[in-house]
Amino acid sequence: MAPNAPLAPGPTTGTPTTRTRVAVAGATGFAGQELVRLLARHPSVALTDAMSSGAASGPRPLPALRGIWDGTVVPLDVDRLAENAAIVFLALPEAAAADVGAALLQRDTRVVDLSGAFRLRDDAGRQRWYPATGALPSGVVYGLPERHADAIRAARLVSCPGCYPTAALLALAPLAEAGLLEGGVVIDAKSGISGAGKAPTDRTHFCANHGSVAAYGVFAHRHTAEIEQELGATVTFVPHLVPLDRGLLETIYGSLRPGTTDADVSEALQRAYAAAPLVRLTGSDLPEIKHVAYTNFCDIGWRVDEATGRVVIVSAIDNLLKGAAGQAVQNMNILLGLDERTGLL
């Protein structure tokens, strides 16, 4: 594993400090640039390399990060990643992440992967949605920090959840765990344009998206399998593209076990997140995208109709931070034994 990087004396002790060496592969995409921004200012790591998604691309700067990180994005080089970093973040397309992640594990480099390549444990589901990934390597952990921190600490590869599953699972998992849900769940989700990735398409073109809202992936979205895997229940998941640059909001509809009260729902969520500094429970004050944009918080609010046994939960995150780069850094903090909030607040 690559060594840590020696730095200048600490500001209060006068003794030398060390930072863990980290690198980013796929630094030119939306999530990749957020990673570079966060890691360049993180007090406990040294960003050694930022690489593009392919070996053939030429060096390039990141003008938006001028003054924060003044390095150059270089072509993808797995050997250099393994040599220069103890932890590598992968913000690559799934097929590339599957190859690069496996190669880095063979070199004893820990990996934090933002793609879907390693999320699904079921072989058939993985073959359907992420066919470039064969058998899962040993040491892969599904990296939802508030639910799996103990496993993440010992992981060789942390597979970060997708943005939609993050918001859904944080809202629903405590209720499912407490046995409060009954029957299927409906997730009506809306995400900004950046959730579709940086490469432009007919759907994400300004003229197509501005002033419109469009449902997509009905009964055919890969995140459904991920949510059902972690929740252990059937869900109807319908995502929508909305004309925002970032942010994600889900309105979730479910039926409760007979006799369940608003106090029961509140208790389950409060118990689950009493020690979770990056989940904010808002009760009956339902969250909005503007409340979480540019933060690594997940805000969760809810309303219960006790007469009919129905619950509506609203969960909001920034899709590029809590749904991608910020959550990846949160996972790295857990790997390193740091406060989860380090470099994120």
C-alpha positions as CSV (number, residue, x, y, z in Angstrom):
1,M,0.0,0.0,0.0
2,A,1.3,3.5,-0.8
3,P,2.9,5.4,2.0
4,N,1.5,8.5,3.6
5,A,2.8,11.9,2.6
6,P,4.9,13.9,5.1
7,L,3.8,17.4,5.6
8,A,4.8,20.5,7.5
9,P,4.7,20.8,11.3
10,G,1.3,20.8,12.8
11,P,-0.1,24.3,13.7
12,T,-0.3,23.7,17.5
13,T,2.1,20.9,18.3
14,G,5.1,21.9,16.1
15,T,5.5,18.2,15.3
16,P,5.4,16.8,11.7
17,T,2.0,15.6,10.6
18,T,1.1,13.1,7.9
19,R,-1.7,12.9,5.4
20,T,-3.0,9.8,3.7
21,R,-2.3,9.9,0.0
22,V,-5.4,9.8,-2.2
23,A,-6.1,10.0,-5.9
24,V,-9.1,10.4,-8.2
25,A,-9.8,8.6,-11.4
26,G,-12.5,10.3,-13.5
27,A,-11.8,13.8,-12.3
28,T,-13.4,15.7,-15.2
29,G,-17.0,14.6,-14.6
30,F,-19.4,16.4,-12.3
31,A,-18.8,14.1,-9.3
32,G,-15.1,13.8,-10.1
33,Q,-14.6,17.6,-10.0
34,E,-16.5,17.7,-6.7
35,L,-14.2,15.0,-5.3
36,V,-11.1,17.0,-6.3
37,R,-12.6,20.1,-4.7
38,L,-13.3,18.3,-1.4
39,L,-10.0,16.3,-1.3
40,A,-7.8,19.3,-2.1
41,R,-9.0,21.1,1.0
42,H,-9.3,18.0,3.3
43,P,-7.1,18.4,6.4
44,S,-6.1,14.7,6.6
45,V,-5.3,13.7,3.0
46,A,-2.9,14.7,0.2
47,L,-4.3,14.6,-3.3
48,T,-1.5,13.1,-5.4
49,D,-3.2,12.6,-8.7
50,A,-6.4,13.5,-10.6
51,M,-6.9,11.5,-13.7
52,S,-9.3,11.4,-16.6
53,S,-11.5,8.5,-17.5
54,G,-9.2,7.2,-20.3
55,A,-5.6,6.6,-21.0
56,A,-5.7,8.4,-24.4
57,S,-7.0,11.8,-23.2
58,G,-4.5,14.7,-23.0
59,P,-3.6,16.6,-19.8
60,R,-6.0,19.4,-18.9
61,P,-6.6,21.9,-16.0
62,L,-9.9,22.3,-14.1
63,P,-10.5,26.0,-14.5
64,A,-13.5,26.0,-12.0
65,L,-11.1,24.8,-9.2
66,R,-8.4,27.4,-9.9
67,G,-7.0,28.6,-6.5
68,I,-8.4,25.4,-4.8
69,W,-6.5,22.9,-6.9
70,D,-4.1,24.1,-9.5
71,G,-2.9,20.7,-10.8
72,T,-3.5,19.1,-14.1
73,V,-5.8,16.2,-14.9
74,V,-3.6,13.5,-16.5
75,P,-4.5,10.4,-18.5
76,L,-5.7,7.3,-16.6
77,D,-2.8,5.2,-15.4
78,V,-3.5,2.3,-13.0
79,D,0.1,1.7,-12.1
80,R,0.6,5.3,-11.2
81,L,-2.6,5.3,-9.1
82,A,-1.4,2.3,-7.1
83,E,2.1,3.7,-6.6
84,N,1.0,7.2,-5.5
85,A,-2.1,6.6,-3.4
86,A,-3.3,4.5,-0.5
87,I,-6.9,5.2,-1.4
88,V,-8.2,5.7,-4.9
89,F,-11.6,7.2,-5.7
90,L,-13.2,6.0,-8.9
91,A,-15.6,8.3,-10.6
92,L,-15.6,6.3,-13.8
93,P,-18.2,4.7,-16.0
94,E,-19.2,1.2,-14.7
95,A,-17.2,-0.9,-17.2
96,A,-14.0,1.1,-16.5
97,A,-14.6,1.1,-12.8
98,A,-15.0,-2.7,-12.8
99,D,-11.6,-3.1,-14.5
100,V,-9.7,-0.4,-12.6
101,G,-11.2,-1.4,-9.2
102,A,-10.2,-5.0,-9.6
103,A,-6.7,-4.1,-10.7
104,L,-6.2,-1.7,-7.8
105,L,-7.3,-4.4,-5.3
106,Q,-4.7,-6.7,-6.7
107,R,-2.1,-4.1,-5.9
108,D,-3.4,-3.8,-2.3
109,T,-4.8,-0.3,-2.8
110,R,-8.1,0.6,-1.1
111,V,-10.9,1.8,-3.4
112,V,-13.9,4.1,-3.0
113,D,-16.1,3.5,-6.0
114,L,-18.8,5.9,-7.0
115,S,-20.1,3.8,-10.0
116,G,-22.6,1.0,-9.8
117,A,-20.1,-1.7,-10.8
118,F,-19.9,-3.3,-7.3
119,R,-23.2,-2.4,-5.7
120,L,-25.3,-5.5,-6.4
121,R,-24.6,-8.7,-4.6
122,D,-26.9,-10.9,-6.7
123,D,-25.1,-12.3,-9.7
124,A,-28.1,-12.3,-12.0
125,G,-28.9,-8.7,-11.1
126,R,-25.4,-7.6,-11.6
127,Q,-25.2,-9.4,-15.0
128,R,-28.3,-7.5,-16.1
129,W,-27.4,-4.0,-14.9
130,Y,-23.6,-4.0,-14.7
131,P,-22.5,-6.8,-17.1
132,A,-18.8,-5.7,-17.1
133,T,-18.5,-6.8,-13.4
134,G,-18.0,-10.5,-12.9
135,A,-17.7,-12.0,-9.5
136,L,-17.5,-9.5,-6.7
137,P,-13.9,-9.3,-5.2
138,S,-13.5,-10.0,-1.5
139,G,-13.7,-7.1,0.8
140,V,-16.5,-5.2,-1.1
141,V,-18.9,-3.3,1.2
142,Y,-22.0,-1.4,0.3
143,G,-21.1,2.0,1.6
144,L,-24.1,3.7,3.1
145,P,-22.3,5.3,6.0
146,E,-25.2,5.7,8.4
147,R,-26.1,2.0,8.0
148,H,-22.8,0.2,7.5
149,A,-20.1,2.1,9.2
150,D,-18.7,-1.0,11.1
151,A,-18.3,-2.9,7.8
152,I,-16.9,0.1,6.0
153,R,-14.0,0.4,8.4
154,A,-12.6,-2.9,7.3
155,A,-13.5,-2.7,3.6
156,R,-11.0,-3.1,0.8
157,L,-13.5,-1.5,-1.7
158,V,-16.4,0.7,-0.6
159,S,-19.1,0.7,-3.2
160,C,-21.0,4.0,-2.7
161,P,-24.7,3.9,-3.2
162,G,-26.4,5.7,-6.0
163,C,-28.0,9.1,-5.4
164,Y,-31.6,7.9,-5.6
165,P,-31.0,4.8,-3.3
166,T,-29.2,7.0,-0.8
167,A,-32.2,9.3,-0.3
168,A,-34.7,6.3,-0.4
169,L,-32.8,4.0,2.0
170,L,-32.0,6.6,4.6
171,A,-35.7,7.4,4.7
172,L,-37.1,3.8,4.6
173,A,-34.6,1.5,6.2
174,P,-35.3,2.5,9.8
175,L,-39.0,1.9,9.3
176,A,-38.5,-1.5,7.6
177,E,-36.0,-2.5,10.3
178,A,-38.6,-1.6,13.0
179,G,-41.3,-3.7,11.2
180,L,-43.5,-0.6,10.6
181,L,-44.0,-1.0,6.9
182,E,-46.6,-3.2,5.3
183,G,-46.9,-3.9,1.6
184,G,-45.1,-2.2,-1.2
185,V,-43.6,1.2,-1.3
186,V,-43.9,3.9,-4.0
187,I,-40.9,6.3,-4.5
188,D,-41.6,9.4,-6.7
189,A,-38.1,10.8,-7.2
190,K,-36.9,14.0,-8.9
191,S,-33.3,14.9,-9.7
192,G,-31.4,17.8,-11.3
193,I,-29.7,17.5,-14.7
194,S,-26.3,16.8,-13.2
195,G,-27.6,13.4,-12.1
196,A,-27.6,12.3,-15.7
197,G,-23.9,12.8,-16.0
198,K,-21.7,15.2,-18.0
199,A,-22.1,13.8,-21.5
200,P,-25.0,15.7,-23.2
201,T,-28.0,13.9,-24.6
202,D,-31.2,14.8,-26.3
203,R,-33.0,14.5,-23.0
204,T,-30.5,16.7,-21.1
205,H,-30.1,19.4,-23.7
206,F,-31.2,22.8,-22.3
207,C,-34.0,23.2,-24.9
208,A,-35.4,19.8,-24.0
209,N,-35.3,20.1,-20.3
210,H,-35.9,23.8,-19.5
211,G,-39.5,24.4,-18.4
212,S,-40.3,20.6,-18.4
213,V,-40.5,17.6,-16.0
214,A,-40.1,14.1,-17.5
215,A,-40.5,10.7,-16.0
216,Y,-38.0,8.0,-17.2
217,G,-36.9,4.5,-16.5
218,V,-40.3,3.3,-15.4
219,F,-40.0,-0.4,-14.3
220,A,-36.6,-0.3,-15.9
221,H,-34.2,1.7,-13.7
222,R,-31.1,0.0,-12.3
223,H,-31.5,1.7,-9.0
224,T,-34.7,-0.2,-8.3
225,A,-32.6,-3.4,-7.8
226,E,-30.3,-1.6,-5.5
227,I,-33.0,-0.2,-3.3
228,E,-34.8,-3.5,-3.1
229,Q,-31.6,-5.3,-2.2
230,E,-30.9,-3.1,0.8
231,L,-34.5,-2.7,1.9
232,G,-35.6,-6.3,1.5
233,A,-39.0,-5.2,0.0
234,T,-40.6,-4.5,-3.3
235,V,-40.6,-0.9,-4.4
236,T,-42.2,1.0,-7.3
237,F,-39.5,3.6,-8.2
238,V,-40.2,6.3,-10.8
239,P,-37.5,8.9,-11.3
240,H,-38.0,12.3,-13.0
241,L,-35.7,14.8,-14.6
242,V,-36.3,18.4,-13.5
243,P,-34.7,21.6,-14.8
244,L,-32.3,22.1,-11.9
245,D,-28.5,21.9,-12.0
246,R,-28.3,19.8,-8.8
247,G,-30.4,18.5,-6.0
248,L,-32.7,15.5,-5.5
249,L,-36.0,15.1,-3.7
250,E,-38.1,11.9,-3.2
251,T,-41.7,11.8,-2.0
252,I,-42.2,8.2,-0.7
253,Y,-45.6,6.6,-0.1
254,G,-46.2,3.6,2.1
255,S,-48.6,1.7,4.2
256,L,-48.0,1.1,7.9
257,R,-48.6,-1.9,10.1
258,P,-52.1,-1.5,11.7
259,G,-51.9,0.5,14.9
260,T,-48.7,2.4,14.0
261,T,-48.7,6.0,15.1
262,D,-46.8,9.1,14.1
263,A,-44.9,8.7,17.4
264,D,-43.8,5.2,16.3
265,V,-42.4,6.5,13.0
266,S,-40.7,9.4,14.7
267,E,-39.1,7.1,17.3
268,A,-37.8,4.7,14.7
269,L,-36.1,7.5,12.8
270,Q,-34.8,9.3,15.9
271,R,-33.3,6.0,17.2
272,A,-31.7,5.3,13.8
273,Y,-30.0,8.7,13.4
274,A,-29.4,9.9,16.9
275,A,-25.6,9.6,16.3
276,A,-25.7,10.4,12.6
277,P,-24.4,14.0,12.1
278,L,-25.2,14.3,8.5
279,V,-28.9,13.2,8.6
280,R,-31.3,15.9,9.7
281,L,-34.8,14.9,10.8
282,T,-37.3,17.6,10.2
283,G,-40.5,15.9,11.3
284,S,-43.7,17.4,9.8
285,D,-41.7,20.3,8.3
286,L,-41.0,18.7,4.9
287,P,-37.6,19.4,3.4
288,E,-36.8,21.1,0.1
289,I,-33.9,20.8,-2.4
290,K,-32.7,24.3,-1.5
291,H,-32.3,23.2,2.1
292,V,-29.6,20.7,1.2
293,A,-28.0,22.0,-2.0
294,Y,-24.2,22.3,-1.7
295,T,-24.2,20.3,1.5
296,N,-23.7,16.6,2.5
297,F,-26.8,16.5,4.6
298,C,-29.8,14.3,4.0
299,D,-33.0,16.0,5.3
300,I,-36.0,13.7,6.1
301,G,-39.5,14.8,6.9
302,W,-42.7,12.8,7.2
303,R,-46.5,12.9,7.8
304,V,-48.6,10.0,9.1
305,D,-52.3,9.6,8.6
306,E,-53.1,7.4,11.5
307,A,-56.8,6.9,10.4
308,T,-55.8,5.2,7.2
309,G,-52.4,3.8,8.2
310,R,-50.5,5.7,5.4
311,V,-47.1,7.5,5.6
312,V,-45.6,10.0,3.3
313,I,-41.8,10.6,3.7
314,V,-39.9,13.4,1.9
315,S,-36.1,12.9,1.6
316,A,-33.8,15.5,0.0
317,I,-30.1,15.5,-0.8
318,D,-27.6,17.2,-3.1
319,N,-27.1,14.5,-5.7
320,L,-23.4,15.5,-6.3
321,L,-22.5,15.6,-2.6
322,K,-24.5,13.3,-0.4
323,G,-25.5,11.4,-3.5
324,A,-21.9,11.0,-4.8
325,A,-18.7,12.8,-4.0
326,G,-19.5,14.0,-0.4
327,Q,-20.7,10.5,0.6
328,A,-17.5,9.1,-0.9
329,V,-15.4,11.4,1.3
330,Q,-17.6,10.5,4.3
331,N,-16.8,6.8,3.6
332,M,-13.1,7.6,3.4
333,N,-13.3,9.4,6.7
334,I,-14.7,6.2,8.2
335,L,-11.9,4.1,6.6
336,L,-9.4,6.4,8.2
337,G,-11.0,6.5,11.6
338,L,-11.9,10.3,11.3
339,D,-15.0,12.1,12.3
340,E,-17.4,11.6,9.4
341,R,-17.8,15.3,8.9
342,T,-14.2,16.0,8.3
343,G,-13.7,18.1,5.2
344,L,-17.5,18.2,4.6
345,L,-18.7,21.1,6.7
